[in-house]
Amino acid sequence: MKCAEVKNLLSPYLDGDLDEKKKQWIDEHLAICSSCAKELEELKEIISGLKKIPEVEPPPYFLEAVHARLEEPSLLTKVLKRLFVPVYIKVPIEAVAVTATVIIVVVLVQKSEMMRMTQTGVPVGVHYEPYAQRTGVPETQADKLAKSRIPASQEFTFPEIHPREMDRQMLNGDFQKMSQQQYGTGITKSMETAKPTKGAVVLGKKAEVLDKSAVSVLSGYKSKGVAGEDRSELAVKESMPASYEPYYSLAKTPITPIIERQIILKTRELDQDRTKLETILKELGITNIKMETYPDKVLFSFPILANQLEVLLSKLKDWQVISLPAKEIAGKEETTLEPISVKLTLTTTQETP
Amino acid sequence: MEQIEDIDLIERCKQGLPGAFDEFVLKYQKKVFNVAYRLLNNYDEANDIAQEVFVRVFRAIKGFRQESSIFTWLYRITVNLSKNRLKVLAREGRRTESLDDPISTEEGEIKREVAEDKPLPSEILEREEKAQLIEAALASLDDEFRTVVVLRDIEGLSYEEIARIIKINIGTVKSRLHRARLILKEKLKGALR
């Protein structure tokens, strides 16, 4: 064999990719040709040098970063978010009058998976991104907003039915059944670490806590946890009673009631008081409670009827309550039959909002 | 190449069982990251791409059929994303090989030095310097050559696997690999002796 030929075959030779005959020829040639033998040695050294190139370590919290990316809204969501600039309407408590709230649901379509609602009136193509844009403004403004803000090209439809009706349908849990059928528990669980809505609009009259610290409660939290920790358990306590379960499948849909009441309770014993609260809520017959647990606070989100709310408020007097909806609102006639959405924070932080 | 545990893990990921995906990421993150790093020659870019790889995996795992190897799939996503990124960076006129990136060796990070064309006296070379030079030489290869070398000599994949990952035929793999090694040899001429 000639040197040129041999040199060309040295790579496969080293990789063991030559058939026996060729290999033998090369062996024989190498025995007598120092130039080719030298070439072989050089190649060997390079290959072994390459093999020895050390591995680099990925940065710490790589897993967390991946999760953060997964929760990032799609481009469509980002664009829509920019259209709906959060609006703060601070209304003095004395001037409160009950108004109907309209839910504007931004329905997003994701390429790979779309959830079709077969229930009447519920929008088609509901997206199950971890959080959705929710805006609610007094009815009169809502329509204007809807017309002005939402470009016709967006792929979603407005609900055909009255938003309140939609609330009720959602709250009665059929939703949950449907979504479970479609998705099983898989995506639900991974969505459990979903961030609450950023820049959530705090409704004027209904949300009493109107400053930044309350909103910071609503805006996201970083997925904490050490590598290996079961992340999906972060937001969900294993001891959570079964009645809480259904709500988690709801969590993957963007249609959730507007937060109409915000209550913040201070406590020094988070676990104790949390249990107390759970009991109170259950005693009142409140279901569909979503509970988010953080190191220094617990967030309860649940629908409640006006009369139930009254009872609840009276029971809460034992706690150091930072804020509380005014009595007048709780007792208003118009809201008796409509479920009110409550966000109740049980916190150990001592700052006053 | 795949063990029972791998198949089981993927099954669990497909079912969306809690913690399965996390386990998956932790298991493969170093590998994915390193492939991306050796292709992109930039730590931050590699971080970006590696994260994106797992995002893609998460979104597509349900449709993954276990007939093909999870490794092939992972490698392919990594290589494709890296290559795309390289193209974008080239278009923007940025060379990703920041040869200023310190090289990590067993002894810690050392500043990388570019291999010169002139052969260096072998007496002054130490092991770390040799390693540096090889890394630098690898980084300076053209993308196509670097890819096959990374997959073969660093990741240890077979010709067939490489052919499947990059979607070229085996003959091309062999010839490209051989040429790449020769180029490396030329770049490192005399420096390793």
Interface residues (C-beta under 8 A of the other chain):
Chain A: N8 L10 S11 P12 D15 D17 E42 L43 E45 I46 I47 G49 L50 K51 K52 I53 P54 E55 V56 E57 P58 P59 F62 L63 A65 V66 R69 L70 S112 G184 T185 G186 I187 K189 S190 A227 G228 E229 D230 R231 S232 E233
Chain B: Q15 G16 L17 P18 G19 F21 D22 E23 V25 L26 Q29 K30 F33 N34 Y37 R38 Y43 A46 N47 A50 Q51 E52 F54 V55 F58 R59 I103 S104 T105 E106 K130 A131 I134 E135 L138 V149 R152 D153 I154 G156 Y159 K174 L177 H178 R181 L184 K185 L188 L192
